[in-house]
Amino acid sequence: MLIRLLNIGFVHAGKWNLKNNNLNVELIGHQKSKNVLYSFVSDGVVKYIGKTILELTKRMYGYQNPGPSQSTNIRISLKIKELLSSNNSVDILVLPENSFLKYGDFKIKLAAGLEDTLIYEINPEWNFTGKSTMNKIKQDLKLKVTSFEIILGIAYYNQGFFNVSKAHNEKFGIDKSLIKIQIGENPEDTIQGYINRTANSNGTPRIMGGKVLTEWIKKHYKQGDLMKIDILSNDSIKLNKKI
């Protein structure tokens, strides 16, 4: 699939590396380019496609130093680190904005026009809107999603975790397995948490989401509210905003 990006004009703009175990970006070109599509490629495999209206340097800084509420930046940053820690390369490719592309008197923003199509057709692993995700959404619509509610007491409201009842115990993975926590309706807005099965004496799951989960709950709920949670799979749940 990389050849398809190169054929439409994507060029090498830099790479990611680790410096003192921290993510570091090295851009060799297009640092000031705006309104561009970019892609992260590892050993010839397209892992992610995105677009930015910011200068490329500023957009990459978002992955290098993600804010606590920037769930997509956090998720992609962790993915890049995982590959680099396994001695895999992660290159940055860019499709520069073509100032001569017009329809009549109107300039067409190439990044905005191509992003959805490229993600759907190439289906990068780290994007949540490709073919595999669309197929999963269609399958989920055919199934009745299991849901449960929790009361946001002092601990759940302030400490970035919540317990799952025994009735739903079998629907979750093993101790220390990762779980994707979708926060709200947008599948792109996720937290990477994990399952703790040692915190409760009966071995039922405790979902650990950390500081980002706490911030999201406090933004959308008050202490003592009920929060509805949809179980999408044994490693994926969705937190619903307060109605």
Secondary structure, 3 states (H helix, E strand, C coil): CHHHHHHCCCEEEEEEEEECCEEEEEECCCCCCCCEEEEEEECCEEEEEEEECCCHHHHHHHHHCCCCCCHHHHHHHHHHHHHHHCCCCEEEEEECCCCCCEECCEECCHHHHHHHHHHHHHCCCCCCCCHHHHHHHHHHHHCCCEEEEEECCHHHHHCCEEECCHHHHHHCCCCCCEEEEEECCCCCCEEEEEEECCCCCCCCCEEECHHHHHHHHHHHCCCCCEEEEEEEECCEEEECCCC
